[in-house]
Amino acid sequence: MTVSDDRDRGLMEGIAVGNLLGIAMEGMPKDEVRRRYPNGVTEIEARVGYPDDDDLAQAIIIAEASAAGPLDVDDLGARFWAWGEENGLGMGLLTHDVLTRYGGALPRCLGRAGGGDARPPAGMPILEASREAWGGNRAGNGALMRCAPIAVRWRDDPAANARNSVVSAVPTHWDPRCGWSCALLDLAAAAALRGDTLGADELMAQAESALGASTGELSRYGYDAVMPEEVRAAVQRAAAESLSDLEIDGGDSGYTLVTLRTALTAWWTAESFDEGLRAIVEAGGDTDTNGTAAGALLGARFGLQGIPSRWRDDAARLRAGRQTMASVADMLASARGG
């Protein structure tokens, strides 16, 4: 396995491990995590028999769509609706509200029940559904949890990386803070896959330049080439924090910029995959989503071999019979041409 393969597979396996490690304490305050896990969170406690959680399932959806070519908002809307009908486990409120408008009915979220194919969506167009559900101030982290496979597919093309990152957010997360969060995470992940390190200023400059290359298209979704100040402040704060500083278990724990800040702090400061991911989930809050985003960046940085074997083995056991994360990574690498 080459270094490139190791990092590609590390990113995808990091998504799965980060999600699964964080599921058991999702929504807990930091103090409760410490009380229940006095020796720290060391083992995956997710239970056998459940389909992939939304973070992981939607990341695979993004991977499959990315391997097929540049992302399309209408295509993604249809894919997310089908997932909501056939699985839907862990679906966030904003995604639920969008898909209900788009489908013309509540998504069935069959999950473990199984049985039945997805009904055709019969509601409003996905763009209209996303914008209406947004309501002017909903910037959840549901787009950020799933976007990292884009970095594998467009590792060497910042403009395409940023463009597709924004498009990946639009079907369910209209707020520009969500698309900017995805672009920043994916540009950081692409740098890690290449073995590069970007400081905060360099990362933000690259994001503005890369996203600016597609403003003609992205302007219809409310984007321009100037990063919102709230997003810039989150990146700067991440660069100044350490893992021990994290305060992410408050009422804003599901906010996209909290998850972005958390993942970037781990990427910039963790000494190992284990140290970084454990610090994230032990900080409480939206632990499965924070773990997914941070796991992707840490996996890209430290590679597949840097992820503890016990976590990789547990993820494989829990996902037995499903598409492996290594095969998803290889599919994306093949689509990018190496």
C-alpha positions, 0 to 999 in steps of 0.5 A: 500500500502506497503512502497515498493509498494509506492516507486516502483510506485513512480519511475514509476509515477515520469517518467511520471510526470517528462516527462509531466512537462518538455515538455512545455519548452523543449529546452528553455534557463533558462532565457526564462523559467524564463521570461515565468514562473515568478512564477516558473513551477508549472503546467503540460501544456502538451496537451490532444490527443497526444500519450506518448512522447518518454521518457515515451513510451520507458520507458514502452517498457523497463519495458515490456521487463524487466518483460519478463526476461533479456533484449536482444539487438535484441528483444529491436531493434524490439520493438523500431522499432515497436514504431517508426513505430506506434508512434515515437513522440519526437524521437531523432536524434540518435535513428532516425538514428539507426532505419532508418538503422535497418528498411531499411527505415525511421520509419513512426512515425504515432503518432496521425495519427494512422492506420497501423501496423509496417512493418517488419524491412528490414535493417541491424542488430541492433548492426551494425546499432547502431555502424554505427550511433554512428560514434565514438562520439555521446553520447545522453541522449536517453538511460538514459531517458528510463532505470529506470524501470530496477531498479524496476525489478532488485532492489536487484541484482546489477549485473543484474541491471548493465548488463541489464542497459547497454544492454538497451542502446546498441540498439540505443546508442552504446557509453559506456558513455551511458551504464555507465550512465544507470547503475549508474542511475539504481543503484542509483534508486535501492538504493532509492527503498530500502530506502538506500543512496549511496555517490558518491564513493560508487555508482561508486564502486558499478557500477564498481563491478556490471558491472564487473560481466558481462564483458565477455558478455558486452565486445562485446559492448566495455565495461570493468569494468573500468569507463571512467574518463569522467563519473567519473567526472560527478558523482563527479561534481553531488555530489558537486553541489546544485540544484541552481548551475545547468547550463544545458541549453547550447549546450550540453544539450542533452548529457547523462552525463549532464542528469545523473549529473542533476538527481544525483544532484536532488537525493542527494540534493532535500528536496522534489519531488516538489522542485527537479523536479521544479528546474530541469525543471526551469533550461531549456535545455532538460527539458522533458528528464532531468525531466524524469530521475530526476523524476524517482530518486525522485519518488523512493526516496520520493514515490508515495505519495510524488508526488504532487497530482495535477501532478498525476491527470494531468498525469492520465487525459492526459494518460487516457485509457493507461496502468497506471504507477502503473500497470507497477510498479506492473508488475515489482515488481511481476517479481522480486518476491515481 
